[in-house]
Amino acid sequence: MASDRLLGRKAIVTGAASGIGAAAAARLRADGATVFTADVQAPDSGAKVDFVADLTAPDANARLVQAAVAAMGGLDTLVPCAGISAFHPLEGHDDAYFLRVLDVNLVAVFRLIREAAPQLKAAGNGRIVTIGSTTSSHGDEGLCAYAASKHAVLGLTKSVAAELGPFGVTANCVQPGAIATPMTAPAFADMPEFRTFWENKAALRRLGQPEDIADVIAFLCSDDARFMSGHGVWVDGGAMVRH
Ligand SMILES: NC(=O)c1ccc[n+]([C@@H]2O[C@H](COP(=O)([O-])OP(=O)(O)OC[C@H]3O[C@@H](n4cnc5c(N)ncnc54)[C@H](O)[C@@H]3O)[C@@H](O)[C@H]2O)c1
């Protein structure tokens, strides 16, 4: 339900053209935040993305922060949702794809946080909500690169929480389970048994929807979560508590 709990907040949401990022941007706005969106592509819906760029370009995140501050008159919240994933078996897994996954899912997130740190510190109540995965804590077949990147983004988040905590900044990492988005759609279409597996593994017996994650992101951005920092927050419908 919409609220005014994020009134006055000025947020960057990346990966906002699709899936979890699009839902997060919508939820933050519904709760009163001003949101500056970024993605490498414009959304299919025709909705607008404020900053269109490949965020792995070395200067892209510095330019993004500059543009967001200019547009919003400040910046106190980061929600980097941009990410990529695909199944690649270990053998034959080429270097280029492995490094690309780390670049998008980890290095770009690191650069965004680094570039925004002065603004977040100045705000006095900065918020960072990164997007990990159940594979921030577990591995899976064919997910060497993805799981490595998601373990790393959890570690990055914990370190940032430690370093920026004295300035009132919190940093937490949401760890979604299987969510129905354009990222997972091809795998669910090609392998219906994969979809059924995750539906059955969740204690709640369903896939997650982007809004299930966006609502938790908004909570972590709000003052209600002011004393939560440095943690991975599982939002997986109870999938990983089951064998
Ligand atoms: N869908 C799931 O089951 C699931 C589970 C756990 C974690 N996640 C994570 O949630 C985040 C969002 O995933 P999603 O499922 O919404 O996927 P999605 O594919 O729907 O959205 C990802 C967005 O990131 C953008 N993007 C990709 N590379 C980019 C780049 N180099 N620069 C800028 N933008 C880029 C894409 O254009 C896309 O709009 C990702 O970090 C993903 O790893 C998803």
The ligand as a Gaussian input file, in Angstrom:
#p B3LYP/6-31G(d) Opt

LIG

0 1
 N       14.675000     -12.756000     -11.174000
 C       15.203000     -13.476000     -10.195000
 O       14.814000     -14.619000      -9.944000
 C       16.306000     -12.908000      -9.365000
 C       16.709000     -13.607000      -8.223000
 C       17.723000     -13.119000      -7.440000
 C       18.329000     -11.926000      -7.769000
 N       17.945000     -11.232000      -8.875000
 C       18.637000      -9.992000      -9.172000
 O       17.723000      -8.927000      -9.242000
 C       18.246000      -7.925000     -10.110000
 C       17.185000      -7.569000     -11.134000
 O       16.923000      -8.743000     -11.914000
 P       15.573000      -8.966000     -12.715000
 O       15.168000     -10.349000     -12.457000
 O       14.649000      -7.847000     -12.464000
 O       16.157000      -8.940000     -14.206000
 P       15.722000      -8.157000     -15.503000
 O       16.521000      -8.759000     -16.602000
 O       14.247000      -8.088000     -15.621000
 O       16.241000      -6.666000     -15.210000
 C       17.607000      -6.357000     -15.178000
 C       17.799000      -4.971000     -15.775000
 O       19.196000      -4.651000     -15.690000
 C       19.555000      -3.989000     -16.886000
 N       20.979000      -4.121000     -17.158000
 C       21.643000      -5.263000     -17.443000
 N       22.935000      -4.988000     -17.695000
 C       23.078000      -3.647000     -17.567000
 C       24.175000      -2.757000     -17.732000
 N       25.390000      -3.198000     -18.094000
 N       23.978000      -1.440000     -17.521000
 C       22.753000      -0.975000     -17.169000
 N       21.673000      -1.769000     -17.013000
 C       21.844000      -3.080000     -17.210000
 C       18.717000      -4.680000     -17.965000
 O       18.613000      -3.884000     -19.147000
 C       17.400000      -4.892000     -17.259000
 O       16.495000      -3.820000     -17.484000
 C       19.521000      -8.498000     -10.707000
 O       20.631000      -8.023000      -9.996000
 C       19.357000      -9.984000     -10.499000
 O       20.600000     -10.642000     -10.438000
 C       16.946000     -11.691000      -9.672000

